[in-house]
Amino acid sequence: MPLEILFFSLLFLALAVGWWLGRRERRNRLPPPGTTGELSRDYFVGLNYLLNEQPDEAIETFVRALEVNSDTIETHIALGNLFRSRGESDRAVRVHQNLFARPSLSRDQAARVQLELARDFMAAGLLDRAERLLSELKDNPSETGQASQLLLIDLYEREKEWQKAIHAISPALLRDNPRLKKAAAHYACELASQLLSKNNFVAARKQLKQANAFDASCIRATLLMAQLELQSGSAKAAIRILLRIPEQDPAYIPAMLQTLADAYRLLDQPREFMATLEKLLSSHQYTSILIHLAETLRSQGQHQQALEKVDHHMRRQVSLKGVDYLMDLYLHQAAGEERAHLLTLRNLTNQLLERKPEHQCHSCGFQSQQLYWQCPKCREWGSVKPIIGVEGE
Ligand SMILES: [Zn+2]
């Protein structure tokens, strides 16, 4: 396996450098005779394990053989990291813990090893132990301190401890980190969402303002603010806020339509709703807008107008979802054999639609039926958007 070969090549290289450095140092210190002999024996034992296809035993022997001194610390850190990257976090913890116990480490070296150990614990799912190590490191005025802060935020994010995650973000960390700004806005949105579900409007509004301060382009904050206004009875304010979304990012128009429909329903203004939808449709040919428009026409008893509108738009820009909906409209008028044929076709489009993802991550390509604010695959925030085109909107 190429990965195995790469791993063992790196392991050998690391060990060879470590062994050479260790030997050079021992020569300089004129150690008692026999030491080099023991080292070589360990290497032969390790090689023997490898030749007998016992890589686990070989690795243990090689790691034991590598002496820890100021020249080989980097090699030990790298070895532990190699184990972690292979998914062997137990081994990574052993290597880094062994290193961490050495009293000869300088303060900087100890901090770096502690950071790697925290990474190992995170990889092993031992988040409380990782949190303890990172909390001790986060105020370290070095690059290690900053890396620890970022890792601690990542840890809180994984644990869905949104308040702690926000608390762990320092202005210095935010300054040059657009990804963190985006993530921080979503942490505040997560809190706002929880507060909204308890109708705690004052606290939710405060969180949404904070989300906006972190990232003014956060669509989710706009959507939640509109929901807040709607839930607290201000439908007009909700509509005003929602209509900012086509300017912020038109890809999210489908995600705002239900709240927009609810707001106009609360105001009992179907005509105004249809006018807004017509305006949106003139610049964004999304099937969801068309369906909302047709459904509102039907609710006003204008079935034929709804059918003609959808038919007209589908001829200009076809989508599977639109054709499926159009067949539904025709079914309402059809009878006898025609109805049976249409039902067969509609069942087929239904089957096709059932399997079609409606959203896609613009960062890693992950596809899903539902809209995730954080991609479950690459963990990017705000990268999953509705799919536009024949197979989507
Ligand atoms: Zn992704």
Residues whose N, C-alpha, C, O or C-beta is under 5 A from the ligand:
A	BS01	ZN	C361 S363 C364 G365 F366 C375 K377 C378 R379
